Amino acid sequence: MKKQTLTVVLTTVITTIIVIVGFIFLMPIIGPRYLHPLMMGGASSSVPADLDTSTEHLSDKGLYRVSWSSDPATPPLNQIHTWTIHVETADGQPVDNAEISVDGGMPDMGHGLPTSPQVTQNLGDGDYLVEGMKFQMLGWWDVRFSINANGQSDNITFNLILE
């Protein structure tokens, strides 16, 4: 093989390896912000037109009224942040000492949250601190809470769209 041909082949192989390695390392940083909207053709088309994104709901069985707020106020992309959820009975009495689990994901993408958020503190008066929240992509997310208090269990799902 000629020296010039060998140089071209080696340069091509090395360049390809550098591009692949760079892509692998940069995907977690640039992927959610730039590649995902392009791959999805902009806003996700599978988001239901009547999607309720309010921050307060009655739970599935109507046992609890639950609301959430985020710190910072708008949930950020690719940053771990906290939520505070407020749980009260359907008639407005704060629910303290509840056992609450957190789950969620992107319904139209088929994956869960990239972290395992947990309720870490009962703040009193029906408020609970949720730590470890993170959303790594733009689009439709749901966050689900299972609430067990005073011998009663119920679930609630909140929808949000990160843009």
Order of alpha helices (4+ residues) and beta strands (2+ residues): alpha-alpha-beta-beta-beta-beta-beta-beta-beta-beta-beta
